[in-house]
Amino acid sequence: MQNTIITIARMYGSGGRTIGKLLAKELGVPYYDRNLIYLAHEKSGIDISLFSQNDETVGSANIPDEMGRYISKKNIFEQQKHIIRTVADKSDCVIVGRCADHILKNGKHKLLRVFVHAPDDFCIKKIKNKFSITDREAEKMFRQINLHREDYYKYHTGAEWDCAKNYDLCFDTSLYSIDDAVNAIKNYKEILCNNRLVN
C-alpha cells in the first residue's frame, strides 16, 4: 500500500511549520521536523551536535565529532535521507524541510509537495513579533536563515529551493489564513489519493 507523504518547504517567517503541525494533527498522522535529527542520531550513532550544526545549512566539508574523527557533510545528509525514507515507508506523514520533497521524488509513495512563502515585510514582521526584537534584527534573521535554506537545498539537490515547478502547491500566507492553507492541502490530498499519483 502506498503511503501519502506531504512535504512542506517554507520561507522563514511564513508559517510553514505551523501549517505542518496543524495539518498533521488534523490528519492524525506523524509530524517530522527537527525530530528527524534525533532519529538520524539514534540510528547512525553520529554525535547529535553534528546534525544540529548542519541542519538545513551548508557547513564546512568535514566536521570533527567528539572523538576528533571527521565526518563529511555528505555523510550527515545521507543519514538524514535514510531516516526520511524510513519514516515515509512506515505510514502517511507530514515532513517539514530538509529536502524531503526531493529525497522522496520518484519514489513509491504518493507525494504532495508544498511550498509556503510570503512577502519579505510580512515575514519580517512575524519574526519581530515572535522574538520581540528590532526590525533590523528580524530582517537579518530572515535573510540569513532563508539563505541557509536556499544554499542547503541547492547543494544537496542541484535545484532552486523557491522555484514553483518543484512543488505541487504554493501558498502566500499573507493572502491565506493558516486554516485556509491547511484545508486547501487536505482537499488536494483527497484529489491525490482518489485520482492520481504525484511524484
C-alpha positions as CSV (number, residue, x, y, z in Angstrom):
1,M,0.0,0.0,0.0
2,Q,1.3,3.4,-0.9
3,N,1.6,5.9,1.9
4,T,0.7,9.6,1.3
5,I,3.5,11.9,2.3
6,I,3.1,15.7,2.5
7,T,6.3,17.7,2.4
8,I,6.4,21.3,3.3
9,A,9.3,23.6,2.3
10,R,8.9,27.1,3.8
11,M,10.3,30.6,3.8
12,Y,11.3,31.6,7.3
13,G,8.6,33.6,9.0
14,S,5.8,32.4,6.6
15,G,4.2,30.0,8.9
16,G,5.1,26.8,7.2
17,R,6.0,24.9,10.4
18,T,2.7,26.0,12.0
19,I,0.8,24.7,8.9
20,G,2.7,21.4,9.0
21,K,1.9,20.8,12.7
22,L,-1.8,21.7,12.4
23,L,-2.1,19.6,9.2
24,A,-0.5,16.5,10.8
25,K,-2.8,16.9,13.8
26,E,-6.0,17.2,11.7
27,L,-5.0,14.2,9.5
28,G,-3.9,12.2,12.5
29,V,-0.5,11.4,11.1
30,P,3.1,11.7,12.4
31,Y,4.8,15.1,12.1
32,Y,8.5,15.3,11.3
33,D,10.7,18.3,11.6
34,R,13.7,18.7,13.9
35,N,12.9,15.3,15.4
36,L,14.5,13.8,12.2
37,I,17.8,14.9,13.6
38,Y,17.3,12.9,16.8
39,L,16.2,9.9,14.8
40,A,19.2,10.1,12.5
41,H,21.5,10.4,15.5
42,E,20.0,7.3,17.2
43,K,20.2,5.3,14.0
44,S,23.8,6.3,13.0
45,G,25.4,6.9,16.4
46,I,26.9,10.2,15.0
47,D,27.0,13.0,17.6
48,I,23.7,14.9,17.6
49,S,25.6,18.2,17.6
50,L,26.9,17.5,14.1
51,F,23.3,17.0,12.8
52,S,22.3,20.2,14.6
53,Q,25.2,22.2,13.1
54,N,24.3,21.0,9.6
55,D,20.5,21.3,9.9
56,E,19.3,23.0,6.7
57,T,22.6,24.8,6.4
58,V,25.8,24.1,4.4
59,G,28.7,24.0,6.8
60,S,32.3,23.0,6.3
61,A,33.1,20.0,4.2
62,N,34.2,17.9,7.1
63,I,33.3,18.3,10.8
64,P,35.1,16.8,13.7
65,D,33.0,14.7,16.1
66,E,33.5,14.4,19.9
67,M,36.3,11.9,19.3
68,G,38.1,14.1,16.8
69,R,37.1,12.0,13.8
70,Y,36.0,13.9,10.8
71,I,32.5,13.3,9.4
72,S,31.6,14.7,5.9
73,K,28.5,16.8,5.5
74,K,27.5,14.4,2.7
75,N,27.5,11.6,5.2
76,I,25.4,13.7,7.6
77,F,22.9,14.3,4.8
78,E,22.8,10.6,3.7
79,Q,22.0,9.6,7.3
80,Q,19.1,12.0,7.4
81,K,18.0,11.0,3.9
82,H,17.8,7.4,5.1
83,I,15.6,8.4,8.1
84,I,13.3,10.4,5.8
85,R,12.8,7.4,3.6
86,T,12.3,5.1,6.6
87,V,9.5,7.3,8.2
88,A,7.9,7.6,4.8
89,D,7.8,3.8,4.5
90,K,6.1,3.4,7.9
91,S,3.0,5.5,7.4
92,D,1.4,8.6,6.0
93,C,3.1,11.6,7.5
94,V,3.9,15.3,7.2
95,I,7.6,16.2,6.8
96,V,8.9,19.8,7.0
97,G,12.0,21.0,5.3
98,R,15.3,19.1,4.9
99,C,14.9,18.5,1.1
100,A,12.2,15.8,1.8
101,D,10.4,16.8,-1.4
102,H,13.5,16.0,-3.5
103,I,14.5,12.9,-1.5
104,L,11.1,11.2,-1.9
105,K,10.6,12.4,-5.5
106,N,10.1,9.5,-8.0
107,G,9.7,7.1,-5.0
108,K,7.0,4.5,-4.3
109,H,4.7,6.8,-2.3
110,K,2.0,9.3,-3.1
111,L,3.8,12.6,-2.7
112,L,2.3,16.1,-2.2
113,R,5.0,18.8,-2.2
114,V,4.0,22.2,-0.7
115,F,6.0,25.5,-0.6
116,V,4.9,28.2,1.9
117,H,6.1,31.7,1.3
118,A,5.1,35.4,1.9
119,P,6.4,38.8,1.1
120,D,9.6,39.8,2.9
121,D,8.0,42.5,5.0
122,F,5.2,40.2,6.2
123,C,7.7,37.5,7.3
124,I,10.0,40.1,9.0
125,K,7.1,41.5,11.0
126,K,6.1,38.0,12.1
127,I,9.7,37.3,13.2
128,K,9.9,40.6,15.0
129,N,6.7,39.9,17.0
130,K,7.6,36.4,17.8
131,F,11.0,37.2,19.3
132,S,10.3,40.8,20.4
133,I,13.3,42.1,18.5
134,T,14.0,45.1,16.4
135,D,13.2,45.4,12.7
136,R,16.8,45.3,11.8
137,E,17.4,42.1,13.9
138,A,14.4,40.5,12.4
139,E,15.4,41.3,8.9
140,K,18.9,39.9,9.5
141,M,17.5,36.7,10.9
142,F,15.0,36.4,8.0
143,R,17.7,36.8,5.3
144,Q,20.3,34.6,7.0
145,I,18.0,31.7,7.6
146,N,16.5,31.8,4.1
147,L,19.9,32.0,2.6
148,H,21.0,28.9,4.5
149,R,17.9,27.0,3.4
150,E,18.4,28.1,-0.2
151,D,22.1,27.1,-0.2
152,Y,21.3,23.8,1.6
153,Y,18.7,22.8,-1.0
154,K,20.9,23.8,-3.9
155,Y,23.9,22.0,-2.6
156,H,22.1,18.7,-2.0
157,T,19.6,18.7,-4.9
158,G,21.1,20.9,-7.6
159,A,17.6,22.6,-7.8
160,E,16.3,26.0,-6.7
161,W,14.6,25.9,-3.3
162,D,11.9,28.6,-4.1
163,C,11.1,27.5,-7.7
164,A,7.4,26.8,-8.1
165,K,8.0,23.9,-10.6
166,N,9.5,21.9,-7.7
167,Y,6.2,21.8,-5.9
168,D,2.5,20.8,-6.4
169,L,1.1,23.7,-4.3
170,C,2.5,27.1,-3.3
171,F,0.9,29.3,-0.7
172,D,1.4,33.0,0.0
173,T,0.4,33.2,3.7
174,S,-0.1,36.9,3.5
175,L,-3.2,36.1,1.4
176,Y,-4.4,33.0,3.1
177,S,-5.0,32.2,6.8
178,I,-3.3,29.2,8.3
179,D,-6.6,27.4,8.5
180,D,-7.3,28.1,4.8
181,A,-3.9,26.7,3.8
182,V,-4.4,23.6,5.9
183,N,-7.9,23.0,4.4
184,A,-6.6,23.5,0.9
185,I,-3.8,21.0,1.4
186,K,-6.3,18.5,2.9
187,N,-8.6,18.9,-0.1
188,Y,-5.7,18.4,-2.6
189,K,-4.7,15.4,-0.7
190,E,-8.1,13.8,-1.3
191,I,-7.7,14.5,-5.0
192,L,-4.3,13.0,-4.9
193,C,-5.4,9.8,-3.1
194,N,-8.5,9.4,-5.3
195,N,-7.3,10.2,-8.7
196,R,-3.6,10.4,-9.3
197,L,-0.1,9.8,-8.1
198,V,2.0,12.9,-7.7
199,N,5.7,12.2,-7.9
